[in-house]
Amino acid sequence: MRRGSSGRGLPGRAGGARWAGLRRSWHAEWTKLRTDAGNGWLVLGVIALTVAVGASVAMTSRCDAAGCGGDPARLSLTGVMAGQVVVAVLAVLMVGNEYGTGMMHTTLTAIPRRLDVLATKSAVLAAVTLVAGTVAVVASLLIGGMVEPGRGFTAEHGFRALSLADGPTLRAAAGSVLYLVLIGLLALGAALAVRNSATAIGIVLAVLFVLPIIAQVLPDPGWQRHVDQISPLTAALALQTTTPTAHPPLTPGEGVAVLAGWAAAALLSGGWLLRVRDA
């Protein structure tokens, strides 16, 4: 009886050991992130740059008549396009710094299950980006709500006041935060795959900004639309749009699918290479 009882207890002990390992890995990744002063400045940079660019666009945009074609929420959230670059840099440095200093060998020695390292790095990055992105997005919308009515975005011109109680505005806000989180995970996966900070940042920036340029120079409109539809930047605009447009390249739901696909592909590639290569 004791032997059977002991056998039944083994899976529970194994599961407990696994969770203990994940907690140690989480604690280690969180400690590394918060004790590097540069990371703190990058997090603040995400917020400051997002809010500053969004406020600048909101304060310089105008709608002088009904049907001007503006989208108050998307204008206020323009800074997300700048903030994403800082998010990508933060994500890349979480990996690149460890490979550059040789600390990755220590990390993988302390936490032999490499997928645990991937999971906890992703979770810590996602949590930090979620908080910073939420602060930046809410602040951007608050500033936009204060200044845009004075720029002509009024009920007389067919615009509702910016408010998170408004369904489309809430969706744009949540989508913008989700976008920042997924861009961070994409960058993390790229850094794990190439193990070089400069190369990883170049790859991510190319995915973000070169794809739309390629779409514009293609001679065939059909191919232009197809390239647009796989671009993370197009997906971001789909998430942020609150006013109807004719024949958009992506719906908000499709935009989420595109972004999730990019992030998943990067993490799967980076995770597989982390598992099969030496530190």
C-alpha positions in Angstrom: 0.0 0.0 0.0 2.8 2.4 0.9 4.5 1.7 -2.5 1.3 2.5 -4.4 0.6 5.6 -2.4 4.2 6.8 -3.0 3.7 6.1 -6.7 0.6 8.2 -6.9 2.4 11.1 -5.2 5.2 11.3 -7.7 3.3 13.3 -10.4 2.2 15.8 -7.7 5.8 16.2 -6.5 7.0 16.6 -10.1 4.4 19.2 -10.8 5.3 21.1 -7.6 9.0 21.0 -8.6 8.1 22.3 -12.1 6.1 25.3 -10.7 8.9 26.0 -8.2 11.3 26.1 -11.1 9.0 28.5 -13.0 8.8 30.7 -10.0 12.6 30.8 -9.6 12.9 31.6 -13.3 10.3 34.4 -13.1 12.0 35.9 -10.1 15.4 35.8 -11.9 14.0 37.4 -15.0 12.2 40.1 -13.1 15.3 40.8 -11.0 17.5 41.1 -14.1 15.0 43.5 -15.7 14.4 45.8 -12.8 18.0 46.0 -11.6 19.3 47.2 -14.9 18.8 51.0 -14.8 18.7 51.1 -18.6 15.6 49.0 -18.7 13.8 51.4 -16.4 14.6 54.3 -18.7 13.4 52.3 -21.7 10.1 51.6 -19.9 9.7 55.3 -19.1 10.7 56.0 -22.8 7.8 53.9 -24.0 5.3 56.0 -22.0 6.9 59.4 -22.7 7.4 58.9 -26.4 4.0 57.4 -27.0 2.3 60.3 -25.1 4.5 63.0 -26.6 4.0 62.0 -30.2 0.2 61.4 -29.7 -0.2 64.7 -28.0 1.7 66.5 -30.8 -0.5 64.9 -33.5 -3.7 65.7 -31.6 -2.7 69.3 -31.1 -1.7 69.9 -34.7 -4.6 68.1 -36.5 -7.7 69.9 -37.6 -11.2 69.2 -38.7 -12.8 72.3 -40.2 -16.0 70.7 -41.5 -18.2 67.6 -41.3 -16.7 64.8 -43.3 -13.1 65.9 -42.9 -12.1 62.2 -42.6 -10.3 62.4 -39.3 -10.3 59.7 -36.7 -9.8 61.3 -33.2 -8.9 58.1 -31.4 -6.4 57.0 -34.0 -4.8 60.4 -34.1 -4.4 60.4 -30.4 -2.8 57.0 -30.5 -0.3 57.8 -33.2 2.4 57.8 -30.6 2.0 54.0 -30.4 3.9 53.8 -33.7 6.9 55.5 -32.0 6.6 53.7 -28.7 6.7 50.3 -30.4 10.4 51.0 -31.3 11.3 51.4 -27.7 9.4 48.3 -26.8 11.3 46.3 -29.4 14.6 47.6 -28.1 13.7 46.6 -24.5 12.7 43.1 -25.7 15.9 42.6 -27.8 18.2 43.8 -25.0 16.6 41.3 -22.5 18.2 38.6 -24.6 21.0 40.4 -26.5 22.7 41.7 -23.3 22.8 38.2 -21.8 24.4 36.8 -24.9 26.8 39.7 -25.2 28.0 39.4 -21.6 27.9 35.6 -21.5 25.3 35.6 -18.8 23.0 33.4 -20.9 25.3 30.5 -20.0 24.7 31.2 -16.3 21.0 31.5 -16.9 20.7 28.2 -18.7 22.9 26.5 -16.1 20.6 27.7 -13.3 17.5 26.9 -15.2 18.2 23.9 -17.4 14.7 23.8 -18.9 15.2 26.2 -21.7 11.5 26.5 -22.5 11.0 27.8 -19.0 13.5 30.5 -19.7 11.5 31.4 -22.9 8.2 31.3 -21.0 9.3 33.5 -18.1 11.2 36.0 -20.3 8.0 36.3 -22.4 5.8 36.7 -19.3 7.9 39.3 -17.6 8.2 41.3 -20.9 4.5 41.1 -21.5 3.6 42.2 -18.0 5.9 45.2 -18.1 4.8 46.2 -21.6 1.1 45.8 -20.6 1.5 48.2 -17.7 3.6 50.7 -19.6 1.4 50.5 -22.7 -1.8 50.9 -20.7 -0.5 54.1 -19.0 0.7 55.5 -22.3 -2.5 54.7 -24.2 -4.9 56.1 -21.5 -2.8 59.2 -21.1 -2.8 59.7 -24.9 -6.5 59.4 -25.1 -7.0 61.8 -22.1 -4.9 64.4 -23.8 -6.6 63.9 -27.1 -10.0 64.2 -25.4 -9.0 67.6 -24.0 -7.4 69.2 -27.1 -9.1 67.7 -30.1 -12.5 69.4 -29.6 -10.7 72.7 -29.9 -9.3 71.5 -33.2 -12.7 70.9 -34.7 -13.4 67.3 -33.7 -16.8 68.2 -32.3 -20.3 66.8 -32.3 -21.2 69.4 -34.9 -18.7 67.8 -37.2 -20.0 64.3 -36.4 -17.5 63.2 -33.7 -18.3 61.8 -30.3 -16.2 62.8 -27.4 -13.2 60.5 -26.7 -14.1 58.2 -23.9 -13.2 54.7 -22.8 -16.9 54.2 -22.2 -17.3 54.4 -26.0 -17.0 50.9 -27.5 -14.9 51.7 -30.5 -12.5 53.9 -28.5 -12.1 51.2 -25.8 -11.4 48.7 -28.6 -8.8 51.0 -30.1 -7.2 51.5 -26.7 -7.1 47.8 -25.8 -5.9 46.9 -29.3 -3.1 49.4 -29.1 -1.9 47.9 -25.8 -2.1 44.4 -27.2 -0.2 45.6 -30.2 2.7 46.8 -28.1 2.8 43.5 -26.1 2.8 41.4 -29.3 5.5 43.6 -30.9 7.6 43.0 -27.8 7.2 39.3 -28.0 8.0 39.4 -31.7 11.3 41.2 -30.9 12.1 38.8 -28.1 11.7 35.8 -30.4 13.9 37.5 -33.1 16.6 38.2 -30.5 16.6 34.6 -29.3 16.9 33.4 -32.9 19.8 35.6 -34.0 21.5 36.2 -30.6 22.7 39.7 -31.6 21.0 42.9 -30.5 21.8 45.0 -33.6 20.7 42.3 -36.0 17.5 41.6 -34.1 16.5 45.3 -33.9 17.2 45.6 -37.7 15.0 42.6 -38.4 12.1 43.9 -36.3 12.3 47.4 -37.8 12.3 46.0 -41.3 9.2 44.0 -40.5 7.5 47.0 -39.0 8.5 49.7 -41.5 9.9 48.2 -44.7 6.9 46.0 -45.5 4.5 49.0 -45.9 7.1 50.6 -48.2 7.4 47.5 -50.3 3.6 47.5 -50.6 3.6 51.0 -51.9 6.2 50.4 -54.7 4.6 47.2 -56.0 3.0 47.8 -59.4 0.1 45.4 -59.0 -2.7 46.7 -56.7 -3.6 43.1 -55.7 -0.1 42.4 -54.5 0.0 45.8 -52.7 -3.1 44.8 -50.8 -1.7 41.3 -49.9 1.6 42.7 -48.6 -0.4 45.3 -46.6 -2.5 42.6 -45.1 0.5 40.8 -43.6 2.1 44.0 -42.3 2.0 44.5 -38.5 1.7 48.2 -39.1 -1.5 47.7 -41.1 -2.8 45.5 -38.3 -2.1 48.2 -35.8 -4.1 50.8 -37.9 -6.9 48.3 -38.2 -7.1 48.0 -34.4 -7.0 51.8 -33.9 -9.5 52.8 -36.5 -12.9 53.9 -35.0 -14.5 55.6 -38.0 -15.8 53.4 -40.9 -13.6 53.2 -44.0 -14.3 51.7 -47.4 -12.6 48.4 -48.1 -10.0 48.4 -45.3 -7.2 45.9 -45.8 -7.9 44.2 -42.4 -10.7 44.1 -39.9 -9.8 44.5 -36.2 -10.1 40.7 -35.7 -7.9 40.0 -38.7 -5.4 42.5 -37.4 -5.1 40.6 -34.1 -4.6 37.4 -36.0 -1.8 38.9 -38.1 0.0 40.3 -35.0 -0.5 37.0 -33.1 0.9 35.1 -36.1 4.0 37.2 -36.3 4.6 37.0 -32.5 4.0 33.2 -32.5 6.3 32.6 -35.4 9.1 34.6 -33.8 8.7 32.9 -30.4 8.5 29.4 -31.9 11.6 30.0 -34.0 13.5 31.6 -31.2 12.4 28.9 -28.7 13.4 26.1 -31.0 16.8 27.5 -31.6 17.3 28.2 -27.9 16.5 24.6 -27.2 18.8 23.0 -29.9 21.8 25.3 -29.8 24.6 25.7 -27.2 24.4 28.8 -25.0 
